[in-house]
Amino acid sequence: MTGNAEEIVKWLFTQDREKVFDITEHKEKRSLNANAYAWAIIGKIADANRMTKEEAYLRALKDWGQSEMVSVLSFIDVSGFFKYYEFAGTGTIVDKKTGEEKKFNHYRIWKGTSEYNTKEMSIFIDGLIQDANELGIETLPPNEVERLKEMWNQ
């Protein structure tokens, strides 16, 4: 069910008390057209730079994607936790009570575009268009891109 908090609470009171429910916030998803357009541009950028699509995608994620910094105890291998990441540095903390020293590795992590909402995908595509224009790659006219963005928000 999708609805505001009041609607969902009313609906929940009509349900079997033995059932268990997960409630998540509804977020608008970007259209498949947005994804197809992004990958078309990534393909052209990859060709122009003589790299694979995956290499071009990773570069675009780093330039235009959504990222965060995380700190993880240094003995933990993060490759099983993050698909798109890079090492950013190390740090140490000392427990004031015990004097125990703990070492951490810091990583910049990016989420993949399949996890993006319409706003995040719009920012990503704007960045791809900027990169493509700098390489002399033809993209959709700005008014057509804006029209597509309006469709993504519906």
C-alpha positions in Angstrom: 0.0 0.0 0.0 1.1 3.5 -0.7 -0.3 6.5 1.2 0.4 9.2 3.7 1.0 8.3 7.4 -2.7 8.7 8.4 -4.0 6.5 5.5 -1.4 3.8 6.3 -2.2 3.7 10.0 -6.0 3.5 9.3 -5.3 0.6 6.8 -3.0 -1.2 9.3 -5.8 -1.2 11.9 -7.9 -3.2 9.5 -5.3 -5.9 9.0 -4.8 -9.2 10.8 -2.9 -8.5 14.1 -0.7 -11.6 13.5 0.8 -10.2 10.2 4.1 -8.4 10.1 4.6 -5.4 7.8 7.6 -3.4 6.5 7.0 0.3 6.0 9.4 2.3 3.8 9.2 5.8 2.5 8.0 6.1 -1.0 10.5 7.6 -3.4 10.0 8.4 -7.0 12.0 6.2 -9.3 13.6 7.4 -12.5 12.2 6.1 -15.7 13.9 3.4 -17.8 14.3 6.1 -20.5 16.6 8.0 -18.1 18.7 4.9 -17.6 18.8 4.1 -21.3 19.8 7.7 -22.1 22.5 7.7 -19.5 24.0 4.5 -20.8 23.8 5.8 -24.4 25.9 8.8 -23.4 28.2 6.6 -21.3 28.8 4.4 -24.3 29.7 7.4 -26.5 32.0 8.9 -23.8 33.7 5.4 -23.5 34.3 5.2 -27.2 35.7 8.8 -27.4 38.1 8.0 -24.5 38.9 4.5 -25.7 37.8 2.9 -22.5 35.1 0.3 -21.5 31.6 1.4 -20.6 32.2 0.2 -17.1 35.4 2.4 -16.8 33.4 5.4 -18.2 30.5 4.6 -15.8 32.8 4.5 -12.8 34.5 7.8 -13.8 31.1 9.4 -14.2 30.0 8.1 -10.8 33.1 9.6 -9.2 32.5 12.9 -11.0 28.7 13.2 -10.8 27.4 10.5 -8.6 26.1 10.3 -5.0 28.8 9.4 -2.5 29.6 9.3 1.2 32.7 8.8 3.3 32.8 5.8 5.6 35.3 4.6 8.2 35.8 0.9 8.8 38.1 -0.9 11.2 41.3 -1.5 9.3 41.2 -5.3 9.4 37.8 -5.5 7.6 37.9 -6.2 3.9 35.2 -3.8 2.4 35.2 -5.4 -1.1 32.2 -7.6 -0.1 30.3 -4.6 1.2 30.7 -1.9 -1.5 30.8 -2.2 -5.3 32.1 1.3 -6.0 34.6 2.6 -3.6 38.2 3.9 -3.2 40.6 4.2 -0.3 40.8 7.7 1.1 43.1 7.4 4.1 43.6 6.0 7.6 43.0 7.1 11.1 43.5 6.0 14.7 41.5 6.5 17.8 42.5 5.8 21.4 39.9 4.8 24.0 40.4 7.2 26.9 39.4 4.7 29.5 41.4 1.6 28.3 44.1 3.3 26.2 43.4 0.8 23.5 44.2 2.0 20.0 42.0 1.2 17.0 43.0 1.8 13.4 40.5 2.7 10.7 40.5 2.9 7.0 38.4 5.6 5.3 36.7 5.0 2.0 34.7 7.2 -0.4 31.8 5.0 -1.6 29.3 5.6 -4.4 25.9 4.2 -4.9 25.1 2.8 -8.3 22.6 4.7 -10.5 20.1 1.8 -10.1 19.6 3.2 -6.6 19.0 6.8 -7.7 15.8 8.7 -7.4 14.7 11.1 -10.2 16.6 14.1 -8.7 19.8 12.1 -8.3 19.5 10.7 -11.8 18.8 14.1 -13.3 22.0 15.5 -11.7 24.0 12.5 -13.0 22.6 12.9 -16.6 23.4 16.7 -16.5 27.0 15.8 -15.6 27.2 13.2 -18.4 25.8 15.8 -20.9 28.5 18.3 -19.7 31.2 15.6 -20.2 29.8 14.7 -23.6 29.7 18.3 -24.8 33.3 18.8 -23.7 34.2 15.9 -25.9 32.2 17.2 -28.9 29.6 14.4 -28.5 26.1 15.3 -29.7 23.4 15.1 -27.0 19.7 15.8 -27.0 18.9 19.6 -27.2 18.4 21.2 -23.7 14.6 21.6 -24.3 14.3 17.9 -25.0 16.3 17.0 -21.9 14.0 19.2 -19.9 11.0 17.5 -21.4 12.4 14.1 -20.5 13.1 15.3 -16.9 9.5 16.5 -16.6 8.4 13.0 -17.7 10.7 11.4 -15.1 9.1 13.4 -12.3 5.5 12.3 -13.2 
